[in-house]
Amino acid sequence: MNRREFLECAAILVGGITASRAGIALSEEQLTYLAAAPDYASKPVAYFTPAQRRIIAAMTEVIIPRTDTPGAIDAGVPRFIELMVADWFNDQERAVFAGGLQDMEARIPQKFGLPFDQLDAQQQLSILESLENAAAESPWYASGNLRRDFISDAPFICMLKELTIWGFFTSEAGASEVLRYKAMPMRFDGHAPLSPSESSWASYMFI
Protein backbone atom coordinates (compact mmCIF):
# COMPACT_ATOMS: atom_id res chain seq x y z
CA MET A 1 0.00 0.00 0.00
CA ASN A 2 1.53 3.35 -0.99
CA ARG A 3 1.42 6.53 1.06
CA ARG A 4 -1.60 7.99 -0.74
CA GLU A 5 -3.53 4.77 -0.09
CA PHE A 6 -2.63 4.88 3.60
CA LEU A 7 -3.79 8.49 3.81
CA GLU A 8 -7.10 7.57 2.15
CA CYS A 9 -7.60 4.95 4.85
CA ALA A 10 -6.76 7.51 7.52
CA ALA A 11 -9.35 9.92 6.12
CA ILE A 12 -12.03 7.25 6.31
CA LEU A 13 -11.02 6.16 9.82
CA VAL A 14 -11.04 9.70 11.17
CA GLY A 15 -14.11 10.79 9.23
CA GLY A 16 -16.13 7.90 10.55
CA ILE A 17 -17.90 7.06 7.29
CA THR A 18 -17.68 4.17 4.84
CA ALA A 19 -15.53 4.04 1.76
CA SER A 20 -18.64 4.09 -0.39
CA ARG A 21 -19.92 7.33 1.04
CA ALA A 22 -16.51 8.91 0.54
CA GLY A 23 -16.64 7.91 -3.09
CA ILE A 24 -13.19 6.29 -2.89
CA ALA A 25 -12.50 3.12 -4.84
CA LEU A 26 -10.39 1.12 -2.39
CA SER A 27 -8.00 -1.70 -3.16
CA GLU A 28 -8.36 -5.11 -1.54
CA GLU A 29 -5.35 -4.29 0.63
CA GLN A 30 -6.99 -1.08 1.83
CA LEU A 31 -10.29 -2.84 2.57
CA THR A 32 -8.43 -5.50 4.59
CA TYR A 33 -6.60 -2.80 6.52
CA LEU A 34 -9.81 -0.91 7.32
CA ALA A 35 -11.61 -4.09 8.40
CA ALA A 36 -8.90 -4.81 10.98
CA ALA A 37 -8.41 -1.21 12.15
CA PRO A 38 -9.31 -0.19 15.73
CA ASP A 39 -11.81 2.58 16.56
CA TYR A 40 -9.52 5.34 15.39
CA ALA A 41 -12.13 8.09 15.18
CA SER A 42 -12.50 8.24 18.99
CA LYS A 43 -8.76 8.18 19.66
CA PRO A 44 -7.64 11.01 21.98
CA VAL A 45 -5.13 13.43 20.49
CA ALA A 46 -3.06 16.16 22.14
CA TYR A 47 -0.61 17.28 19.47
CA PHE A 48 -1.54 20.97 19.14
CA THR A 49 -1.69 23.46 21.98
CA PRO A 50 -5.09 25.00 22.83
CA ALA A 51 -4.03 28.23 21.09
CA GLN A 52 -2.98 26.30 17.98
CA ARG A 53 -6.30 24.43 17.95
CA ARG A 54 -8.16 27.75 17.94
CA ILE A 55 -6.06 29.00 15.01
CA ILE A 56 -6.56 25.81 13.01
CA ALA A 57 -10.30 25.84 13.69
CA ALA A 58 -10.60 29.46 12.57
CA MET A 59 -8.51 28.86 9.42
CA THR A 60 -10.54 25.82 8.37
CA GLU A 61 -13.77 27.73 8.90
CA VAL A 62 -12.54 30.45 6.53
CA ILE A 63 -11.88 27.76 3.92
CA ILE A 64 -15.26 26.02 4.40
CA PRO A 65 -17.55 28.33 6.40
CA ARG A 66 -20.92 27.39 7.80
CA THR A 67 -23.73 28.70 5.60
CA ASP A 68 -27.00 26.86 5.08
CA THR A 69 -24.85 23.72 5.17
CA PRO A 70 -22.28 22.66 7.78
CA GLY A 71 -18.86 24.26 7.93
CA ALA A 72 -15.45 22.77 8.65
CA ILE A 73 -15.87 23.00 12.42
CA ASP A 74 -19.30 21.33 12.28
CA ALA A 75 -17.72 18.45 10.36
CA GLY A 76 -14.91 17.93 12.88
CA VAL A 77 -12.18 19.03 10.46
CA PRO A 78 -9.87 20.62 13.09
CA ARG A 79 -9.63 17.31 14.97
CA PHE A 80 -9.14 15.45 11.71
CA ILE A 81 -6.18 17.72 10.90
CA GLU A 82 -4.63 17.23 14.33
CA LEU A 83 -4.85 13.44 14.03
CA MET A 84 -3.43 13.47 10.51
CA VAL A 85 -0.48 15.69 11.46
CA ALA A 86 0.24 13.73 14.63
CA ASP A 87 -0.09 10.20 13.25
CA TRP A 88 0.16 10.23 9.46
CA PHE A 89 2.56 13.01 8.45
CA ASN A 90 6.21 12.16 7.94
CA ASP A 91 8.90 14.21 9.69
CA GLN A 92 9.34 16.62 6.78
CA GLU A 93 5.62 17.32 6.47
CA ARG A 94 5.24 17.72 10.22
CA ALA A 95 8.11 20.22 10.30
CA VAL A 96 6.62 22.30 7.46
CA PHE A 97 3.19 22.31 9.09
CA ALA A 98 4.59 23.16 12.53
CA GLY A 99 6.66 26.00 11.08
CA GLY A 100 3.66 27.51 9.34
CA LEU A 101 1.47 27.22 12.40
CA GLN A 102 4.12 28.72 14.67
CA ASP A 103 4.51 31.61 12.21
CA MET A 104 0.77 32.23 12.44
CA GLU A 105 0.99 32.21 16.23
CA ALA A 106 3.89 34.67 16.37
CA ARG A 107 3.47 37.00 13.38
CA ILE A 108 -0.27 37.66 13.27
CA PRO A 109 -0.59 39.12 16.80
CA GLN A 110 2.46 41.32 16.15
CA LYS A 111 0.93 42.72 12.97
CA PHE A 112 -2.76 42.87 13.90
CA GLY A 113 -2.68 43.06 17.70
CA LEU A 114 -4.82 39.93 18.10
CA PRO A 115 -4.39 36.21 17.39
CA PHE A 116 -5.82 34.94 14.10
CA ASP A 117 -8.90 33.39 15.68
CA GLN A 118 -9.94 36.75 17.19
CA LEU A 119 -9.69 38.78 13.97
CA ASP A 120 -12.76 39.65 11.93
CA ALA A 121 -13.73 37.53 8.94
CA GLN A 122 -12.32 39.92 6.32
CA GLN A 123 -8.94 40.10 8.05
CA GLN A 124 -8.79 36.31 8.32
CA LEU A 125 -9.62 35.90 4.63
CA SER A 126 -7.02 38.48 3.66
CA ILE A 127 -4.33 36.63 5.62
CA LEU A 128 -5.15 33.30 3.98
CA GLU A 129 -5.14 34.94 0.55
CA SER A 130 -1.69 36.42 1.26
CA LEU A 131 -0.42 32.96 2.26
CA GLU A 132 -1.80 31.57 -0.99
CA ASN A 133 -0.17 34.31 -3.05
CA ALA A 134 3.17 33.59 -1.41
CA ALA A 135 2.79 29.86 -2.20
CA ALA A 136 1.59 30.33 -5.78
CA GLU A 137 4.71 28.79 -7.36
CA SER A 138 4.35 25.50 -5.46
CA PRO A 139 3.77 22.36 -7.59
CA TRP A 140 0.72 21.85 -5.38
CA TYR A 141 -1.10 24.35 -7.61
CA ALA A 142 -0.09 22.69 -10.88
CA SER A 143 -3.03 22.32 -13.26
CA GLY A 144 -4.56 18.85 -13.18
CA ASN A 145 -2.45 17.80 -10.19
CA LEU A 146 -5.12 15.48 -8.76
CA ARG A 147 -4.90 12.30 -6.67
CA ARG A 148 -1.17 12.85 -6.42
CA ASP A 149 1.10 11.65 -3.67
CA PHE A 150 0.99 14.13 -0.80
CA ILE A 151 3.66 16.77 -1.56
CA SER A 152 5.90 16.64 1.51
CA ASP A 153 7.45 20.09 1.04
CA ALA A 154 4.25 21.88 0.03
CA PRO A 155 3.75 25.19 1.86
CA PHE A 156 1.75 25.22 5.08
CA ILE A 157 -1.32 26.82 3.46
CA CYS A 158 -1.42 24.07 0.81
CA MET A 159 -1.27 21.31 3.42
CA LEU A 160 -3.96 23.03 5.45
CA LYS A 161 -6.28 23.41 2.45
CA GLU A 162 -5.80 19.83 1.34
CA LEU A 163 -6.48 18.43 4.80
CA THR A 164 -9.48 20.74 5.28
CA ILE A 165 -11.14 19.70 2.02
CA TRP A 166 -10.22 16.06 2.49
CA GLY A 167 -11.45 15.97 6.08
CA PHE A 168 -14.66 17.78 5.25
CA PHE A 169 -15.77 15.66 2.30
CA THR A 170 -14.93 12.38 4.01
CA SER A 171 -16.95 13.40 7.07
CA GLU A 172 -20.56 12.44 7.70
CA ALA A 173 -21.63 16.07 7.36
CA GLY A 174 -19.71 16.71 4.17
CA ALA A 175 -20.75 13.50 2.43
CA SER A 176 -24.42 13.59 3.39
CA GLU A 177 -25.35 17.27 3.86
CA VAL A 178 -23.19 19.02 1.25
CA LEU A 179 -22.60 16.30 -1.33
CA ARG A 180 -25.54 14.10 -2.25
CA TYR A 181 -25.57 10.45 -1.28
CA LYS A 182 -27.33 7.97 -3.54
CA ALA A 183 -26.86 4.23 -3.29
CA MET A 184 -26.27 2.71 -6.71
CA PRO A 185 -24.97 -0.86 -6.23
CA MET A 186 -21.84 -1.70 -8.23
CA ARG A 187 -22.43 1.03 -10.77
CA PHE A 188 -20.51 4.09 -11.86
CA ASP A 189 -22.15 6.67 -14.10
CA GLY A 190 -19.68 9.27 -15.33
CA HIS A 191 -22.45 11.02 -17.26
CA ALA A 192 -24.81 11.65 -14.36
CA PRO A 193 -26.31 15.09 -15.10
CA LEU A 194 -25.90 18.02 -12.72
CA SER A 195 -27.67 21.35 -12.96
CA PRO A 196 -25.74 24.53 -12.00
CA SER A 197 -27.50 24.55 -8.62
CA GLU A 198 -26.75 20.91 -7.73
CA SER A 199 -23.83 19.62 -5.69
CA SER A 200 -21.83 16.59 -6.73
CA TRP A 201 -22.57 13.06 -5.51
CA ALA A 202 -20.80 11.66 -2.48
CA SER A 203 -20.70 8.24 -4.11
CA TYR A 204 -21.64 6.29 -7.17
CA MET A 205 -19.55 3.19 -6.60
CA PHE A 206 -18.84 0.28 -4.30
CA ILE A 207 -22.01 0.46 -2.21
C-alpha positions in Angstrom: 0.0 0.0 0.0 1.5 3.4 -1.0 1.4 6.5 1.1 -1.6 8.0 -0.7 -3.5 4.8 -0.1 -2.6 4.9 3.6 -3.8 8.5 3.8 -7.1 7.6 2.2 -7.6 4.9 4.9 -6.8 7.5 7.5 -9.3 9.9 6.1 -12.0 7.2 6.3 -11.0 6.2 9.8 -11.0 9.7 11.2 -14.1 10.8 9.2 -16.1 7.9 10.6 -17.9 7.1 7.3 -17.7 4.2 4.8 -15.5 4.0 1.8 -18.6 4.1 -0.4 -19.9 7.3 1.0 -16.5 8.9 0.5 -16.6 7.9 -3.1 -13.2 6.3 -2.9 -12.5 3.1 -4.8 -10.4 1.1 -2.4 -8.0 -1.7 -3.2 -8.4 -5.1 -1.5 -5.4 -4.3 0.6 -7.0 -1.1 1.8 -10.3 -2.8 2.6 -8.4 -5.5 4.6 -6.6 -2.8 6.5 -9.8 -0.9 7.3 -11.6 -4.1 8.4 -8.9 -4.8 11.0 -8.4 -1.2 12.2 -9.3 -0.2 15.7 -11.8 2.6 16.6 -9.5 5.3 15.4 -12.1 8.1 15.2 -12.5 8.2 19.0 -8.8 8.2 19.7 -7.6 11.0 22.0 -5.1 13.4 20.5 -3.1 16.2 22.1 -0.6 17.3 19.5 -1.5 21.0 19.1 -1.7 23.5 22.0 -5.1 25.0 22.8 -4.0 28.2 21.1 -3.0 26.3 18.0 -6.3 24.4 18.0 -8.2 27.7 17.9 -6.1 29.0 15.0 -6.6 25.8 13.0 -10.3 25.8 13.7 -10.6 29.5 12.6 -8.5 28.9 9.4 -10.5 25.8 8.4 -13.8 27.7 8.9 -12.5 30.4 6.5 -11.9 27.8 3.9 -15.3 26.0 4.4 -17.5 28.3 6.4 -20.9 27.4 7.8 -23.7 28.7 5.6 -27.0 26.9 5.1 -24.9 23.7 5.2 -22.3 22.7 7.8 -18.9 24.3 7.9 -15.5 22.8 8.7 -15.9 23.0 12.4 -19.3 21.3 12.3 -17.7 18.4 10.4 -14.9 17.9 12.9 -12.2 19.0 10.5 -9.9 20.6 13.1 -9.6 17.3 15.0 -9.1 15.4 11.7 -6.2 17.7 10.9 -4.6 17.2 14.3 -4.9 13.4 14.0 -3.4 13.5 10.5 -0.5 15.7 11.5 0.2 13.7 14.6 -0.1 10.2 13.3 0.2 10.2 9.5 2.6 13.0 8.4 6.2 12.2 7.9 8.9 14.2 9.7 9.3 16.6 6.8 5.6 17.3 6.5 5.2 17.7 10.2 8.1 20.2 10.3 6.6 22.3 7.5 3.2 22.3 9.1 4.6 23.2 12.5 6.7 26.0 11.1 3.7 27.5 9.3 1.5 27.2 12.4 4.1 28.7 14.7 4.5 31.6 12.2 0.8 32.2 12.4 1.0 32.2 16.2 3.9 34.7 16.4 3.5 37.0 13.4 -0.3 37.7 13.3 -0.6 39.1 16.8 2.5 41.3 16.2 0.9 42.7 13.0 -2.8 42.9 13.9 -2.7 43.1 17.7 -4.8 39.9 18.1 -4.4 36.2 17.4 -5.8 34.9 14.1 -8.9 33.4 15.7 -9.9 36.7 17.2 -9.7 38.8 14.0 -12.8 39.6 11.9 -13.7 37.5 8.9 -12.3 39.9 6.3 -8.9 40.1 8.1 -8.8 36.3 8.3 -9.6 35.9 4.6 -7.0 38.5 3.7 -4.3 36.6 5.6 -5.1 33.3 4.0 -5.1 34.9 0.6 -1.7 36.4 1.3 -0.4 33.0 2.3 -1.8 31.6 -1.0 -0.2 34.3 -3.0 3.2 33.6 -1.4 2.8 29.9 -2.2 1.6 30.3 -5.8 4.7 28.8 -7.4 4.4 25.5 -5.5 3.8 22.4 -7.6 0.7 21.8 -5.4 -1.1 24.4 -7.6 -0.1 22.7 -10.9 -3.0 22.3 -13.3 -4.6 18.8 -13.2 -2.5 17.8 -10.2 -5.1 15.5 -8.8 -4.9 12.3 -6.7 -1.2 12.8 -6.4 1.1 11.7 -3.7 1.0 14.1 -0.8 3.7 16.8 -1.6 5.9 16.6 1.5 7.5 20.1 1.0 4.2 21.9 0.0 3.8 25.2 1.9 1.7 25.2 5.1 -1.3 26.8 3.5 -1.4 24.1 0.8 -1.3 21.3 3.4 -4.0 23.0 5.4 -6.3 23.4 2.5 -5.8 19.8 1.3 -6.5 18.4 4.8 -9.5 20.7 5.3 -11.1 19.7 2.0 -10.2 16.1 2.5 -11.4 16.0 6.1 -14.7 17.8 5.2 -15.8 15.7 2.3 -14.9 12.4 4.0 -17.0 13.4 7.1 -20.6 12.4 7.7 -21.6 16.1 7.4 -19.7 16.7 4.2 -20.8 13.5 2.4 -24.4 13.6 3.4 -25.3 17.3 3.9 -23.2 19.0 1.3 -22.6 16.3 -1.3 -25.5 14.1 -2.2 -25.6 10.5 -1.3 -27.3 8.0 -3.5 -26.9 4.2 -3.3 -26.3 2.7 -6.7 -25.0 -0.9 -6.2 -21.8 -1.7 -8.2 -22.4 1.0 -10.8 -20.5 4.1 -11.9 -22.1 6.7 -14.1 -19.7 9.3 -15.3 -22.4 11.0 -17.3 -24.8 11.6 -14.4 -26.3 15.1 -15.1 -25.9 18.0 -12.7 -27.7 21.4 -13.0 -25.7 24.5 -12.0 -27.5 24.6 -8.6 -26.8 20.9 -7.7 -23.8 19.6 -5.7 -21.8 16.6 -6.7 -22.6 13.1 -5.5 -20.8 11.7 -2.5 -20.7 8.2 -4.1 -21.6 6.3 -7.2 -19.5 3.2 -6.6 -18.8 0.3 -4.3 -22.0 0.5 -2.2 
